[in-house]
Amino acid sequence: MQRAIDRLQPAASRHPQLTLMSWAFRRVMTSFKALGPRETAGLIRKNLAEYARKCVNRHFDRKYHVDTSGTTQLADLTCESTNKPLGILYEPTPLRTLKCMFSMLPSDLSDFTFIDYGSGKGRTMLYASGYNFRRIIGVEFAKELHVIAQRNLKTYRCAVQKCHDITSMCMDATEFTLPEENCVLYFFHPFREAVMRRVLDNIEQSYARCPRKIIVLYYHPRHNNVLQERVFLEKRADRPVPFDLSAEPCIYRRRLELYETSNRPAVGRAT
Ligand SMILES: C[S@@+](CC[C@H](N)C(=O)[O-])C[C@H]1O[C@@H](n2cnc3c(N)ncnc32)[C@H](O)[C@@H]1O
């Protein structure tokens, strides 16, 4: 190994790419010696996947002049809500998942308001603006994420933007009052069951006051029991999302569920 590295050294001083190559080679050989071939192959695969994920996410951000990539733990964010311990970290919806999700919606959305519960830096709101929604609202309780989302809304440049009425609201999702309009509601596993339950109670009460078309998209549906027990909602689709280079690693394949308001009585629990 040492001989191979020594042979690379003179050329590396002339070509910076080779310095990087010899550094990578050194690391691979060190890992190979310490961990053996199987684990080294696993580490190479993991690092390449991480590099690819960063590139794909950065490409989206650069293309649209925004900052939506990366994950952030709630412990590193400012948030006054007592629901903070029940919230899930920030992670943007992967790009192919967005495409798959919006293909499940009706073609004409001009009569619908899109609401992202736990909107983070606003990637899904920006993507939704490519569709003809009446308006788009994001609800996010972490101040830093809300500030970034507002900046993104200002800097976003997209030739095919169809909806320009977009608002990011800095508040707890349990305090948000659902507009009495047809709505598409989006959840990317934003909070734990207790909060999900309170949010669903609010939605159910709003529907009881004003029956209308409500479509719920639930990505990574960890608490889908909360939706399945509501008689005012019917599950219409449940599918795994396509393989996505931009997605954070996850030990199992994530799913996407779609629910719609049924014509059954507004308030009550399924038995
Ligand atoms: C998985 S991220 C979803 C990101 C975003 N929906 C997207 O598609 O890019 C979950 C987000 O929910 C937010 N969140 C968690 N609990 C919340 C609550 N009670 N009220 C409002 N936002 C909440 C987190 O701060 C985080 O940004």
The ligand as an SDF file (V2000), in Angstrom:
LIG
                    3D

 27 29  0  0  0  0  0  0  0  0999 V2000
  -40.1750   16.0580    8.8320 C   0  0  0  0  0  0  0  0  0  0  0  0
  -40.2080   17.8140    8.8840 S   0  0  0  0  0  0  0  0  0  0  0  0
  -41.2950   18.1880    7.5400 C   0  0  0  0  0  0  0  0  0  0  0  0
  -40.7470   19.2290    6.5880 C   0  0  0  0  0  0  0  0  0  0  0  0
  -41.6640   19.7710    5.5200 C   0  0  0  0  0  0  0  0  0  0  0  0
  -43.0380   19.3940    5.6820 N   0  0  0  0  0  0  0  0  0  0  0  0
  -41.2200   19.3990    4.1210 C   0  0  0  0  0  0  0  0  0  0  0  0
  -41.9720   18.7370    3.4430 O   0  0  0  0  0  0  0  0  0  0  0  0
  -40.1370   19.7590    3.6950 O   0  0  0  0  0  0  0  0  0  0  0  0
  -41.2900   18.0410   10.3160 C   0  0  0  0  0  0  0  0  0  0  0  0
  -41.4340   19.5000   10.7240 C   0  0  0  0  0  0  0  0  0  0  0  0
  -42.5050   19.6160   11.6600 O   0  0  0  0  0  0  0  0  0  0  0  0
  -42.2070   20.6550   12.5610 C   0  0  0  0  0  0  0  0  0  0  0  0
  -43.0640   20.4700   13.7650 N   0  0  0  0  0  0  0  0  0  0  0  0
  -42.9950   19.4960   14.6880 C   0  0  0  0  0  0  0  0  0  0  0  0
  -43.9460   19.6450   15.6240 N   0  0  0  0  0  0  0  0  0  0  0  0
  -44.6600   20.7570   15.2770 C   0  0  0  0  0  0  0  0  0  0  0  0
  -45.7860   21.4170   15.8500 C   0  0  0  0  0  0  0  0  0  0  0  0
  -46.3950   20.9750   16.9700 N   0  0  0  0  0  0  0  0  0  0  0  0
  -46.2500   22.5270   15.2140 N   0  0  0  0  0  0  0  0  0  0  0  0
  -45.6600   22.9810   14.0810 C   0  0  0  0  0  0  0  0  0  0  0  0
  -44.5910   22.4100   13.4970 N   0  0  0  0  0  0  0  0  0  0  0  0
  -44.0990   21.2930   14.0730 C   0  0  0  0  0  0  0  0  0  0  0  0
  -40.7100   20.4650   12.8130 C   0  0  0  0  0  0  0  0  0  0  0  0
  -40.1130   21.6280   13.3050 O   0  0  0  0  0  0  0  0  0  0  0  0
  -40.2100   20.0940   11.4140 C   0  0  0  0  0  0  0  0  0  0  0  0
  -39.7840   21.2210   10.7180 O   0  0  0  0  0  0  0  0  0  0  0  0
  1  2  1  0
  2  3  1  0
  2 10  1  0
  3  4  1  0
  4  5  1  0
  5  6  1  0
  5  7  1  0
  7  8  2  0
  7  9  1  0
 10 11  1  0
 11 12  1  0
 11 26  1  0
 12 13  1  0
 13 14  1  0
 13 24  1  0
 14 15  1  0
 14 23  1  0
 15 16  2  0
 16 17  1  0
 17 18  1  0
 17 23  2  0
 18 19  1  0
 18 20  2  0
 20 21  1  0
 21 22  2  0
 22 23  1  0
 24 25  1  0
 24 26  1  0
 26 27  1  0
M  CHG  2   2   1   9  -1
M  END
$$$$
